[in-house]
Amino acid sequence: MDKLKEPDVVLFDLASRPEFGPVVNLFQSQTSLLTEIDNMSNATRKIEVVGLFKLGTTFGIDGNLITSHLNFFEDFLPTKKKD
């Protein structure tokens, strides 16, 4: 869990749908995986998968990530542009 305090790191749900790619297989062979996600402002961010967990999908959710609150704010909340 201490790894989640680092910037731009996530845990990946190993029960996510396959359209997210072979994340689990790649992670298991490398123990770390660099990839990209699209955030709410349609910007692509580089992240590192540092662990796996199992939660599973639902009717409306195809996959899950766990990250720290600071990474969440940085990655997913739109930021205001400074004038």
Secondary structure, 3 states (H helix, E strand, C coil): CHHHHCCCEEEEECCCCHHHCCHHHHHHHHCCEEEEEECCCCCEEEEEEEEEECCCCCCCCCCCEECCHHHHHHHHCCCCCCC
